[in-house]
Amino acid sequence: MQNRYNTNHRRVRSLIEQCSGILKMRFRCLLNHCTLHYSPTRASKIVNACVVLHKIYRFYNLTDILEED
């Protein structure tokens, strides 16, 4: 039971870290050195907005402005 939990936990954590990395590459405001100076509630709304924008990018196959240069 413990072994199965650890395996699943590792797999999910890896997936979350990958998603976090993708968001940080696209939305630089999410990087560690660019700290958000907002309350946790407001910061979570900013992260949620970034996720929604990322999903829109993916749905419409859009590229970032910087990638077009």
PDB file of N, H, CA, C and O in Angstrom:
ATOM      1  N   MET A   1       0.828  -1.192   0.000  1.00  0.00           N
ATOM      2  CA  MET A   1       0.000   0.000   0.000  1.00  0.00           C
ATOM      3  C   MET A   1       0.879   1.265   0.000  1.00  0.00           C
ATOM      4  O   MET A   1       0.642   2.182  -0.786  1.00  0.00           O
ATOM      5  N   GLN A   2       1.879   1.312   0.872  1.00  0.00           N
ATOM      6  H   GLN A   2       2.070   0.567   1.511  1.00  0.00           H
ATOM      7  CA  GLN A   2       2.781   2.454   0.973  1.00  0.00           C
ATOM      8  C   GLN A   2       3.564   2.638  -0.330  1.00  0.00           C
ATOM      9  O   GLN A   2       3.764   3.764  -0.785  1.00  0.00           O
ATOM     10  N   ASN A   3       3.997   1.546  -0.917  1.00  0.00           N
ATOM     11  H   ASN A   3       3.834   0.631  -0.548  1.00  0.00           H
ATOM     12  CA  ASN A   3       4.770   1.601  -2.151  1.00  0.00           C
ATOM     13  C   ASN A   3       3.926   2.183  -3.290  1.00  0.00           C
ATOM     14  O   ASN A   3       4.414   3.001  -4.069  1.00  0.00           O
ATOM     15  N   ARG A   4       2.679   1.767  -3.385  1.00  0.00           N
ATOM     16  H   ARG A   4       2.283   1.103  -2.752  1.00  0.00           H
ATOM     17  CA  ARG A   4       1.792   2.274  -4.426  1.00  0.00           C
ATOM     18  C   ARG A   4       1.537   3.773  -4.238  1.00  0.00           C
ATOM     19  O   ARG A   4       1.512   4.535  -5.204  1.00  0.00           O
ATOM     20  N   TYR A   5       1.349   4.182  -2.981  1.00  0.00           N
ATOM     21  H   TYR A   5       1.370   3.563  -2.196  1.00  0.00           H
ATOM     22  CA  TYR A   5       1.155   5.595  -2.679  1.00  0.00           C
ATOM     23  C   TYR A   5       2.376   6.404  -3.119  1.00  0.00           C
ATOM     24  O   TYR A   5       2.235   7.440  -3.769  1.00  0.00           O
ATOM     25  N   ASN A   6       3.573   5.931  -2.764  1.00  0.00           N
ATOM     26  H   ASN A   6       3.687   5.090  -2.236  1.00  0.00           H
ATOM     27  CA  ASN A   6       4.799   6.653  -3.116  1.00  0.00           C
ATOM     28  C   ASN A   6       4.974   6.758  -4.628  1.00  0.00           C
ATOM     29  O   ASN A   6       5.384   7.802  -5.136  1.00  0.00           O
ATOM     30  N   THR A   7       4.666   5.686  -5.343  1.00  0.00           N
ATOM     31  H   THR A   7       4.333   4.839  -4.930  1.00  0.00           H
ATOM     32  CA  THR A   7       4.782   5.696  -6.804  1.00  0.00           C
ATOM     33  C   THR A   7       3.826   6.709  -7.415  1.00  0.00           C
ATOM     34  O   THR A   7       4.216   7.497  -8.276  1.00  0.00           O
ATOM     35  N   ASN A   8       2.580   6.689  -6.972  1.00  0.00           N
ATOM     36  H   ASN A   8       2.263   6.048  -6.273  1.00  0.00           H
ATOM     37  CA  ASN A   8       1.595   7.635  -7.497  1.00  0.00           C
ATOM     38  C   ASN A   8       1.937   9.067  -7.114  1.00  0.00           C
ATOM     39  O   ASN A   8       1.758   9.985  -7.915  1.00  0.00           O
ATOM     40  N   HIS A   9       2.426   9.263  -5.898  1.00  0.00           N
ATOM     41  H   HIS A   9       2.571   8.518  -5.247  1.00  0.00           H
ATOM     42  CA  HIS A   9       2.800  10.603  -5.438  1.00  0.00           C
ATOM     43  C   HIS A   9       3.932  11.157  -6.294  1.00  0.00           C
ATOM     44  O   HIS A   9       3.893  12.320  -6.697  1.00  0.00           O
ATOM     45  N   ARG A  10       4.932  10.340  -6.573  1.00  0.00           N
ATOM     46  H   ARG A  10       4.963   9.395  -6.246  1.00  0.00           H
ATOM     47  CA  ARG A  10       6.053  10.752  -7.425  1.00  0.00           C
ATOM     48  C   ARG A  10       5.577  11.143  -8.816  1.00  0.00           C
ATOM     49  O   ARG A  10       6.014  12.151  -9.373  1.00  0.00           O
ATOM     50  N   ARG A  11       4.679  10.339  -9.372  1.00  0.00           N
ATOM     51  H   ARG A  11       4.324   9.521  -8.920  1.00  0.00           H
ATOM     52  CA  ARG A  11       4.182  10.580 -10.722  1.00  0.00           C
ATOM     53  C   ARG A  11       3.403  11.899 -10.791  1.00  0.00           C
ATOM     54  O   ARG A  11       3.599  12.693 -11.711  1.00  0.00           O
ATOM     55  N   VAL A  12       2.529  12.124  -9.824  1.00  0.00           N
ATOM     56  H   VAL A  12       2.370  11.479  -9.077  1.00  0.00           H
ATOM     57  CA  VAL A  12       1.726  13.348  -9.814  1.00  0.00           C
ATOM     58  C   VAL A  12       2.605  14.565  -9.562  1.00  0.00           C
ATOM     59  O   VAL A  12       2.420  15.606 -10.192  1.00  0.00           O
ATOM     60  N   ARG A  13       3.561  14.440  -8.647  1.00  0.00           N
ATOM     61  H   ARG A  13       3.712  13.594  -8.135  1.00  0.00           H
ATOM     62  CA  ARG A  13       4.449  15.573  -8.359  1.00  0.00           C
ATOM     63  C   ARG A  13       5.256  15.959  -9.592  1.00  0.00           C
ATOM     64  O   ARG A  13       5.450  17.143  -9.866  1.00  0.00           O
ATOM     65  N   SER A  14       5.722  14.967 -10.329  1.00  0.00           N
ATOM     66  H   SER A  14       5.565  14.005 -10.106  1.00  0.00           H
ATOM     67  CA  SER A  14       6.473  15.234 -11.553  1.00  0.00           C
ATOM     68  C   SER A  14       5.604  15.969 -12.568  1.00  0.00           C
ATOM     69  O   SER A  14       6.068  16.909 -13.212  1.00  0.00           O
ATOM     70  N   LEU A  15       4.369  15.557 -12.713  1.00  0.00           N
ATOM     71  H   LEU A  15       3.992  14.793 -12.189  1.00  0.00           H
ATOM     72  CA  LEU A  15       3.454  16.201 -13.642  1.00  0.00           C
ATOM     73  C   LEU A  15       3.189  17.648 -13.239  1.00  0.00           C
ATOM     74  O   LEU A  15       3.164  18.536 -14.092  1.00  0.00           O
ATOM     75  N   ILE A  16       2.994  17.885 -11.959  1.00  0.00           N
ATOM     76  H   ILE A  16       3.015  17.164 -11.266  1.00  0.00           H
ATOM     77  CA  ILE A  16       2.757  19.250 -11.469  1.00  0.00           C
ATOM     78  C   ILE A  16       3.979  20.126 -11.698  1.00  0.00           C
ATOM     79  O   ILE A  16       3.835  21.290 -12.071  1.00  0.00           O
ATOM     80  N   GLU A  17       5.181  19.595 -11.483  1.00  0.00           N
ATOM     81  H   GLU A  17       5.298  18.649 -11.180  1.00  0.00           H
ATOM     82  CA  GLU A  17       6.402  20.367 -11.708  1.00  0.00           C
ATOM     83  C   GLU A  17       6.582  20.708 -13.183  1.00  0.00           C
ATOM     84  O   GLU A  17       7.057  21.794 -13.515  1.00  0.00           O
ATOM     85  N   GLN A  18       6.205  19.788 -14.067  1.00  0.00           N
ATOM     86  H   GLN A  18       5.819  18.906 -13.797  1.00  0.00           H
ATOM     87  CA  GLN A  18       6.273  20.062 -15.499  1.00  0.00           C
ATOM     88  C   GLN A  18       5.314  21.189 -15.880  1.00  0.00           C
ATOM     89  O   GLN A  18       5.682  22.101 -16.620  1.00  0.00           O
ATOM     90  N   CYS A  19       4.092  21.122 -15.373  1.00  0.00           N
ATOM     91  H   CYS A  19       3.793  20.381 -14.772  1.00  0.00           H
ATOM     92  CA  CYS A  19       3.101  22.166 -15.656  1.00  0.00           C
ATOM     93  C   CYS A  19       3.571  23.511 -15.123  1.00  0.00           C
ATOM     94  O   CYS A  19       3.425  24.534 -15.792  1.00  0.00           O
ATOM     95  N   SER A  20       4.129  23.510 -13.936  1.00  0.00           N
ATOM     96  H   SER A  20       4.248  22.679 -13.392  1.00  0.00           H
ATOM     97  CA  SER A  20       4.643  24.743 -13.341  1.00  0.00           C
ATOM     98  C   SER A  20       5.759  25.326 -14.199  1.00  0.00           C
ATOM     99  O   SER A  20       5.815  26.538 -14.405  1.00  0.00           O
ATOM    100  N   GLY A  21       6.637  24.481 -14.693  1.00  0.00           N
ATOM    101  H   GLY A  21       6.592  23.496 -14.525  1.00  0.00           H
ATOM    102  CA  GLY A  21       7.732  24.935 -15.552  1.00  0.00           C
ATOM    103  C   GLY A  21       7.235  25.553 -16.847  1.00  0.00           C
ATOM    104  O   GLY A  21       7.771  26.563 -17.302  1.00  0.00           O
ATOM    105  N   ILE A  22       6.214  24.950 -17.441  1.00  0.00           N
ATOM    106  H   ILE A  22       5.779  24.129 -17.071  1.00  0.00           H
ATOM    107  CA  ILE A  22       5.643  25.486 -18.677  1.00  0.00           C
ATOM    108  C   ILE A  22       5.051  26.871 -18.428  1.00  0.00           C
ATOM    109  O   ILE A  22       5.268  27.797 -19.210  1.00  0.00           O
ATOM    110  N   LEU A  23       4.306  27.004 -17.339  1.00  0.00           N
ATOM    111  H   LEU A  23       4.130  26.252 -16.704  1.00  0.00           H
ATOM    112  CA  LEU A  23       3.704  28.302 -17.017  1.00  0.00           C
ATOM    113  C   LEU A  23       4.774  29.354 -16.736  1.00  0.00           C
ATOM    114  O   LEU A  23       4.633  30.503 -17.155  1.00  0.00           O
ATOM    115  N   LYS A  24       5.832  28.982 -16.038  1.00  0.00           N
ATOM    116  H   LYS A  24       5.947  28.048 -15.698  1.00  0.00           H
ATOM    117  CA  LYS A  24       6.890  29.938 -15.712  1.00  0.00           C
ATOM    118  C   LYS A  24       7.649  30.388 -16.960  1.00  0.00           C
ATOM    119  O   LYS A  24       8.123  31.522 -17.019  1.00  0.00           O
ATOM    120  N   MET A  25       7.768  29.507 -17.958  1.00  0.00           N
ATOM    121  H   MET A  25       7.383  28.586 -17.910  1.00  0.00           H
ATOM    122  CA  MET A  25       8.428  29.902 -19.203  1.00  0.00           C
ATOM    123  C   MET A  25       7.591  30.922 -19.963  1.00  0.00           C
ATOM    124  O   MET A  25       8.131  31.859 -20.551  1.00  0.00           O
ATOM    125  N   ARG A  26       6.287  30.742 -19.953  1.00  0.00           N
ATOM    126  H   ARG A  26       5.849  29.981 -19.475  1.00  0.00           H
ATOM    127  CA  ARG A  26       5.408  31.633 -20.711  1.00  0.00           C
ATOM    128  C   ARG A  26       5.106  32.916 -19.956  1.00  0.00           C
ATOM    129  O   ARG A  26       5.073  33.989 -20.559  1.00  0.00           O
ATOM    130  N   PHE A  27       4.887  32.831 -18.664  1.00  0.00           N
ATOM    131  H   PHE A  27       4.914  31.959 -18.175  1.00  0.00           H
ATOM    132  CA  PHE A  27       4.511  33.981 -17.857  1.00  0.00           C
ATOM    133  C   PHE A  27       5.627  34.244 -16.852  1.00  0.00           C
ATOM    134  O   PHE A  27       5.658  33.656 -15.772  1.00  0.00           O
ATOM    135  N   ARG A  28       6.524  35.120 -17.218  1.00  0.00           N
ATOM    136  H   ARG A  28       6.499  35.598 -18.096  1.00  0.00           H
ATOM    137  CA  ARG A  28       7.733  35.373 -16.432  1.00  0.00           C
ATOM    138  C   ARG A  28       7.435  35.920 -15.040  1.00  0.00           C
ATOM    139  O   ARG A  28       8.284  35.832 -14.153  1.00  0.00           O
ATOM    140  N   CYS A  29       6.254  36.480 -14.835  1.00  0.00           N
ATOM    141  H   CYS A  29       5.565  36.551 -15.556  1.00  0.00           H
ATOM    142  CA  CYS A  29       5.912  37.014 -13.513  1.00  0.00           C
ATOM    143  C   CYS A  29       5.804  35.903 -12.477  1.00  0.00           C
ATOM    144  O   CYS A  29       5.774  36.185 -11.279  1.00  0.00           O
ATOM    145  N   LEU A  30       5.743  34.648 -12.910  1.00  0.00           N
ATOM    146  H   LEU A  30       5.767  34.419 -13.883  1.00  0.00           H
ATOM    147  CA  LEU A  30       5.615  33.526 -11.981  1.00  0.00           C
ATOM    148  C   LEU A  30       6.962  32.972 -11.524  1.00  0.00           C
ATOM    149  O   LEU A  30       7.006  32.074 -10.684  1.00  0.00           O
ATOM    150  N   LEU A  31       8.058  33.496 -12.066  1.00  0.00           N
ATOM    151  H   LEU A  31       8.022  34.226 -12.748  1.00  0.00           H
ATOM    152  CA  LEU A  31       9.375  33.015 -11.664  1.00  0.00           C
ATOM    153  C   LEU A  31       9.656  33.372 -10.210  1.00  0.00           C
ATOM    154  O   LEU A  31       9.096  34.334  -9.684  1.00  0.00           O
ATOM    155  N   ASN A  32      10.525  32.598  -9.561  1.00  0.00           N
ATOM    156  H   ASN A  32      10.980  31.817  -9.988  1.00  0.00           H
ATOM    157  CA  ASN A  32      10.840  32.800  -8.142  1.00  0.00           C
ATOM    158  C   ASN A  32      11.435  34.169  -7.856  1.00  0.00           C
ATOM    159  O   ASN A  32      11.068  34.811  -6.872  1.00  0.00           O
ATOM    160  N   HIS A  33      12.360  34.628  -8.718  1.00  0.00           N
ATOM    161  H   HIS A  33      12.658  34.107  -9.517  1.00  0.00           H
ATOM    162  CA  HIS A  33      13.023  35.901  -8.436  1.00  0.00           C
ATOM    163  C   HIS A  33      12.098  37.097  -8.703  1.00  0.00           C
ATOM    164  O   HIS A  33      12.396  38.211  -8.271  1.00  0.00           O
ATOM    165  N   CYS A  34      10.999  36.882  -9.396  1.00  0.00           N
ATOM    166  H   CYS A  34      10.757  35.978  -9.747  1.00  0.00           H
ATOM    167  CA  CYS A  34      10.013  37.945  -9.617  1.00  0.00           C
ATOM    168  C   CYS A  34       8.855  37.707  -8.645  1.00  0.00           C
ATOM    169  O   CYS A  34       7.796  37.214  -9.032  1.00  0.00           O
ATOM    170  N   THR A  35       9.071  38.057  -7.408  1.00  0.00           N
ATOM    171  H   THR A  35       9.932  38.457  -7.093  1.00  0.00           H
ATOM    172  CA  THR A  35       8.064  37.762  -6.391  1.00  0.00           C
ATOM    173  C   THR A  35       6.824  38.619  -6.595  1.00  0.00           C
ATOM    174  O   THR A  35       6.905  39.792  -6.958  1.00  0.00           O
ATOM    175  N   LEU A  36       5.692  38.008  -6.354  1.00  0.00           N
ATOM    176  H   LEU A  36       5.627  37.055  -6.059  1.00  0.00           H
ATOM    177  CA  LEU A  36       4.432  38.724  -6.422  1.00  0.00           C
ATOM    178  C   LEU A  36       4.219  39.435  -5.095  1.00  0.00           C
ATOM    179  O   LEU A  36       4.336  38.825  -4.032  1.00  0.00           O
ATOM    180  N   HIS A  37       3.919  40.680  -5.156  1.00  0.00           N
ATOM    181  H   HIS A  37       3.824  41.175  -6.020  1.00  0.00           H
ATOM    182  CA  HIS A  37       3.716  41.459  -3.943  1.00  0.00           C
ATOM    183  C   HIS A  37       2.225  41.619  -3.680  1.00  0.00           C
ATOM    184  O   HIS A  37       1.713  42.732  -3.555  1.00  0.00           O
ATOM    185  N   TYR A  38       1.547  40.490  -3.599  1.00  0.00           N
ATOM    186  H   TYR A  38       1.963  39.586  -3.701  1.00  0.00           H
ATOM    187  CA  TYR A  38       0.112  40.484  -3.393  1.00  0.00           C
ATOM    188  C   TYR A  38      -0.241  39.496  -2.285  1.00  0.00           C
ATOM    189  O   TYR A  38       0.576  38.671  -1.877  1.00  0.00           O
ATOM    190  N   SER A  39      -1.451  39.601  -1.822  1.00  0.00           N
ATOM    191  H   SER A  39      -2.115  40.271  -2.153  1.00  0.00           H
ATOM    192  CA  SER A  39      -1.939  38.651  -0.816  1.00  0.00           C
ATOM    193  C   SER A  39      -2.055  37.271  -1.469  1.00  0.00           C
ATOM    194  O   SER A  39      -2.141  37.178  -2.693  1.00  0.00           O
ATOM    195  N   PRO A  40      -2.058  36.213  -0.681  1.00  0.00           N
ATOM    196  CA  PRO A  40      -2.202  34.869  -1.260  1.00  0.00           C
ATOM    197  C   PRO A  40      -3.462  34.718  -2.112  1.00  0.00           C
ATOM    198  O   PRO A  40      -3.442  34.022  -3.127  1.00  0.00           O
ATOM    199  N   THR A  41      -4.541  35.357  -1.712  1.00  0.00           N
ATOM    200  H   THR A  41      -4.557  35.923  -0.888  1.00  0.00           H
ATOM    201  CA  THR A  41      -5.783  35.258  -2.485  1.00  0.00           C
ATOM    202  C   THR A  41      -5.619  35.884  -3.863  1.00  0.00           C
ATOM    203  O   THR A  41      -6.014  35.303  -4.874  1.00  0.00           O
ATOM    204  N   ARG A  42      -5.034  37.069  -3.891  1.00  0.00           N
ATOM    205  H   ARG A  42      -4.713  37.542  -3.070  1.00  0.00           H
ATOM    206  CA  ARG A  42      -4.830  37.745  -5.171  1.00  0.00           C
ATOM    207  C   ARG A  42      -3.788  37.018  -6.020  1.00  0.00           C
ATOM    208  O   ARG A  42      -3.945  36.910  -7.236  1.00  0.00           O
ATOM    209  N   ALA A  43      -2.730  36.522  -5.389  1.00  0.00           N
ATOM    210  H   ALA A  43      -2.602  36.609  -4.401  1.00  0.00           H
ATOM    211  CA  ALA A  43      -1.697  35.783  -6.120  1.00  0.00           C
ATOM    212  C   ALA A  43      -2.284  34.522  -6.750  1.00  0.00           C
ATOM    213  O   ALA A  43      -1.922  34.169  -7.873  1.00  0.00           O
ATOM    214  N   SER A  44      -3.180  33.842  -6.048  1.00  0.00           N
ATOM    215  H   SER A  44      -3.474  34.128  -5.136  1.00  0.00           H
ATOM    216  CA  SER A  44      -3.795  32.642  -6.621  1.00  0.00           C
ATOM    217  C   SER A  44      -4.670  33.000  -7.813  1.00  0.00           C
ATOM    218  O   SER A  44      -4.769  32.221  -8.762  1.00  0.00           O
ATOM    219  N   LYS A  45      -5.306  34.169  -7.779  1.00  0.00           N
ATOM    220  H   LYS A  45      -5.225  34.802  -7.009  1.00  0.00           H
ATOM    221  CA  LYS A  45      -6.097  34.614  -8.930  1.00  0.00           C
ATOM    222  C   LYS A  45      -5.195  34.899 -10.131  1.00  0.00           C
ATOM    223  O   LYS A  45      -5.573  34.625 -11.270  1.00  0.00           O
ATOM    224  N   ILE A  46      -4.014  35.442  -9.883  1.00  0.00           N
ATOM    225  H   ILE A  46      -3.707  35.665  -8.958  1.00  0.00           H
ATOM    226  CA  ILE A  46      -3.065  35.710 -10.966  1.00  0.00           C
ATOM    227  C   ILE A  46      -2.608  34.393 -11.594  1.00  0.00           C
ATOM    228  O   ILE A  46      -2.537  34.278 -12.817  1.00  0.00           O
ATOM    229  N   VAL A  47      -2.300  33.407 -10.760  1.00  0.00           N
ATOM    230  H   VAL A  47      -2.358  33.501  -9.766  1.00  0.00           H
ATOM    231  CA  VAL A  47      -1.880  32.098 -11.272  1.00  0.00           C
ATOM    232  C   VAL A  47      -3.013  31.465 -12.062  1.00  0.00           C
ATOM    233  O   VAL A  47      -2.777  30.916 -13.138  1.00  0.00           O
ATOM    234  N   ASN A  48      -4.234  31.530 -11.554  1.00  0.00           N
ATOM    235  H   ASN A  48      -4.425  31.977 -10.680  1.00  0.00           H
ATOM    236  CA  ASN A  48      -5.381  30.976 -12.281  1.00  0.00           C
ATOM    237  C   ASN A  48      -5.568  31.666 -13.623  1.00  0.00           C
ATOM    238  O   ASN A  48      -5.877  31.009 -14.618  1.00  0.00           O
ATOM    239  N   ALA A  49      -5.385  32.979 -13.666  1.00  0.00           N
ATOM    240  H   ALA A  49      -5.134  33.512 -12.858  1.00  0.00           H
ATOM    241  CA  ALA A  49      -5.501  33.710 -14.928  1.00  0.00           C
ATOM    242  C   ALA A  49      -4.433  33.251 -15.919  1.00  0.00           C
ATOM    243  O   ALA A  49      -4.706  33.115 -17.112  1.00  0.00           O
ATOM    244  N   CYS A  50      -3.220  33.013 -15.426  1.00  0.00           N
ATOM    245  H   CYS A  50      -2.998  33.123 -14.458  1.00  0.00           H
ATOM    246  CA  CYS A  50      -2.149  32.516 -16.294  1.00  0.00           C
ATOM    247  C   CYS A  50      -2.497  31.149 -16.868  1.00  0.00           C
ATOM    248  O   CYS A  50      -2.225  30.873 -18.037  1.00  0.00           O
ATOM    249  N   VAL A  51      -3.098  30.295 -16.046  1.00  0.00           N
ATOM    250  H   VAL A  51      -3.319  30.520 -15.097  1.00  0.00           H
ATOM    251  CA  VAL A  51      -3.503  28.964 -16.513  1.00  0.00           C
ATOM    252  C   VAL A  51      -4.567  29.094 -17.604  1.00  0.00           C
ATOM    253  O   VAL A  51      -4.492  28.414 -18.627  1.00  0.00           O
ATOM    254  N   VAL A  52      -5.549  29.956 -17.391  1.00  0.00           N
ATOM    255  H   VAL A  52      -5.610  30.508 -16.560  1.00  0.00           H
ATOM    256  CA  VAL A  52      -6.607  30.154 -18.391  1.00  0.00           C
ATOM    257  C   VAL A  52      -6.012  30.693 -19.685  1.00  0.00           C
ATOM    258  O   VAL A  52      -6.355  30.215 -20.767  1.00  0.00           O
ATOM    259  N   LEU A  53      -5.134  31.674 -19.592  1.00  0.00           N
ATOM    260  H   LEU A  53      -4.856  32.062 -18.714  1.00  0.00           H
ATOM    261  CA  LEU A  53      -4.495  32.221 -20.792  1.00  0.00           C
ATOM    262  C   LEU A  53      -3.674  31.153 -21.517  1.00  0.00           C
ATOM    263  O   LEU A  53      -3.668  31.097 -22.746  1.00  0.00           O
ATOM    264  N   HIS A  54      -2.991  30.319 -20.757  1.00  0.00           N
ATOM    265  H   HIS A  54      -2.997  30.365 -19.758  1.00  0.00           H
ATOM    266  CA  HIS A  54      -2.208  29.245 -21.371  1.00  0.00           C
ATOM    267  C   HIS A  54      -3.119  28.275 -22.125  1.00  0.00           C
ATOM    268  O   HIS A  54      -2.784  27.827 -23.221  1.00  0.00           O
ATOM    269  N   LYS A  55      -4.267  27.956 -21.535  1.00  0.00           N
ATOM    270  H   LYS A  55      -4.540  28.321 -20.645  1.00  0.00           H
ATOM    271  CA  LYS A  55      -5.206  27.056 -22.206  1.00  0.00           C
ATOM    272  C   LYS A  55      -5.742  27.679 -23.488  1.00  0.00           C
ATOM    273  O   LYS A  55      -5.964  26.970 -24.470  1.00  0.00           O
ATOM    274  N   ILE A  56      -5.955  28.997 -23.496  1.00  0.00           N
ATOM    275  H   ILE A  56      -5.775  29.573 -22.698  1.00  0.00           H
ATOM    276  CA  ILE A  56      -6.399  29.689 -24.703  1.00  0.00           C
ATOM    277  C   ILE A  56      -5.299  29.630 -25.766  1.00  0.00           C
ATOM    278  O   ILE A  56      -5.576  29.359 -26.934  1.00  0.00           O
ATOM    279  N   TYR A  57      -4.046  29.886 -25.358  1.00  0.00           N
ATOM    280  H   TYR A  57      -3.821  30.107 -24.409  1.00  0.00           H
ATOM    281  CA  TYR A  57      -2.908  29.763 -26.279  1.00  0.00           C
ATOM    282  C   TYR A  57      -2.900  28.388 -26.932  1.00  0.00           C
ATOM    283  O   TYR A  57      -2.760  28.267 -28.149  1.00  0.00           O
ATOM    284  N   ARG A  58      -3.053  27.354 -26.109  1.00  0.00           N
ATOM    285  H   ARG A  58      -3.167  27.453 -25.120  1.00  0.00           H
ATOM    286  CA  ARG A  58      -3.001  25.982 -26.618  1.00  0.00           C
ATOM    287  C   ARG A  58      -4.190  25.678 -27.534  1.00  0.00           C
ATOM    288  O   ARG A  58      -4.017  25.050 -28.578  1.00  0.00           O
ATOM    289  N   PHE A  59      -5.379  26.111 -27.159  1.00  0.00           N
ATOM    290  H   PHE A  59      -5.520  26.621 -26.311  1.00  0.00           H
ATOM    291  CA  PHE A  59      -6.589  25.811 -27.923  1.00  0.00           C
ATOM    292  C   PHE A  59      -6.521  26.411 -29.321  1.00  0.00           C
ATOM    293  O   PHE A  59      -6.903  25.764 -30.296  1.00  0.00           O
ATOM    294  N   TYR A  60      -6.034  27.650 -29.421  1.00  0.00           N
ATOM    295  H   TYR A  60      -5.723  28.175 -28.629  1.00  0.00           H
ATOM    296  CA  TYR A  60      -5.976  28.341 -30.708  1.00  0.00           C
ATOM    297  C   TYR A  60      -4.608  28.242 -31.385  1.00  0.00           C
ATOM    298  O   TYR A  60      -4.382  28.888 -32.409  1.00  0.00           O
ATOM    299  N   ASN A  61      -3.703  27.450 -30.836  1.00  0.00           N
ATOM    300  H   ASN A  61      -3.887  26.925 -30.004  1.00  0.00           H
ATOM    301  CA  ASN A  61      -2.353  27.288 -31.395  1.00  0.00           C
ATOM    302  C   ASN A  61      -1.653  28.629 -31.600  1.00  0.00           C
ATOM    303  O   ASN A  61      -1.031  28.860 -32.637  1.00  0.00           O
ATOM    304  N   LEU A  62      -1.758  29.501 -30.615  1.00  0.00           N
ATOM    305  H   LEU A  62      -2.263  29.313 -29.772  1.00  0.00           H
ATOM    306  CA  LEU A  62      -1.122  30.809 -30.688  1.00  0.00           C
ATOM    307  C   LEU A  62       0.332  30.724 -30.238  1.00  0.00           C
ATOM    308  O   LEU A  62       0.694  29.837 -29.466  1.00  0.00           O
ATOM    309  N   THR A  63       1.154  31.634 -30.715  1.00  0.00           N
ATOM    310  H   THR A  63       0.859  32.354 -31.342  1.00  0.00           H
ATOM    311  CA  THR A  63       2.544  31.702 -30.266  1.00  0.00           C
ATOM    312  C   THR A  63       2.726  33.003 -29.486  1.00  0.00           C
ATOM    313  O   THR A  63       1.966  33.956 -29.655  1.00  0.00           O
ATOM    314  N   ASP A  64       3.721  33.022 -28.654  1.00  0.00           N
ATOM    315  H   ASP A  64       4.338  32.247 -28.517  1.00  0.00           H
ATOM    316  CA  ASP A  64       4.036  34.230 -27.911  1.00  0.00           C
ATOM    317  C   ASP A  64       4.598  35.270 -28.873  1.00  0.00           C
ATOM    318  O   ASP A  64       5.192  34.918 -29.892  1.00  0.00           O
ATOM    319  N   ILE A  65       4.415  36.531 -28.559  1.00  0.00           N
ATOM    320  H   ILE A  65       3.932  36.817 -27.732  1.00  0.00           H
ATOM    321  CA  ILE A  65       4.929  37.623 -29.393  1.00  0.00           C
ATOM    322  C   ILE A  65       6.441  37.518 -29.504  1.00  0.00           C
ATOM    323  O   ILE A  65       6.997  37.758 -30.576  1.00  0.00           O
ATOM    324  N   LEU A  66       7.118  37.160 -28.411  1.00  0.00           N
ATOM    325  H   LEU A  66       6.666  36.965 -27.541  1.00  0.00           H
ATOM    326  CA  LEU A  66       8.580  37.070 -28.429  1.00  0.00           C
ATOM    327  C   LEU A  66       9.067  35.966 -29.352  1.00  0.00           C
ATOM    328  O   LEU A  66      10.150  36.081 -29.925  1.00  0.00           O
ATOM    329  N   GLU A  67       8.292  34.897 -29.509  1.00  0.00           N
ATOM    330  H   GLU A  67       7.412  34.804 -29.044  1.00  0.00           H
ATOM    331  CA  GLU A  67       8.692  33.789 -30.368  1.00  0.00           C
ATOM    332  C   GLU A  67       8.634  34.169 -31.847  1.00  0.00           C
ATOM    333  O   GLU A  67       9.318  33.560 -32.670  1.00  0.00           O
ATOM    334  N   GLU A  68       7.816  35.179 -32.192  1.00  0.00           N
ATOM    335  H   GLU A  68       7.261  35.674 -31.524  1.00  0.00           H
ATOM    336  CA  GLU A  68       7.666  35.564 -33.594  1.00  0.00           C
ATOM    337  C   GLU A  68       8.829  36.386 -34.107  1.00  0.00           C
ATOM    338  O   GLU A  68       9.025  36.468 -35.320  1.00  0.00           O
ATOM    339  N   ASP A  69       9.612  37.001 -33.223  1.00  0.00           N
ATOM    340  H   ASP A  69       9.452  36.935 -32.238  1.00  0.00           H
ATOM    341  CA  ASP A  69      10.736  37.842 -33.658  1.00  0.00           C
ATOM    342  C   ASP A  69      11.846  37.036 -34.277  1.00  0.00           C
ATOM    343  O   ASP A  69      12.860  37.597 -34.691  1.00  0.00           O
TER     344      ASP A  69
END
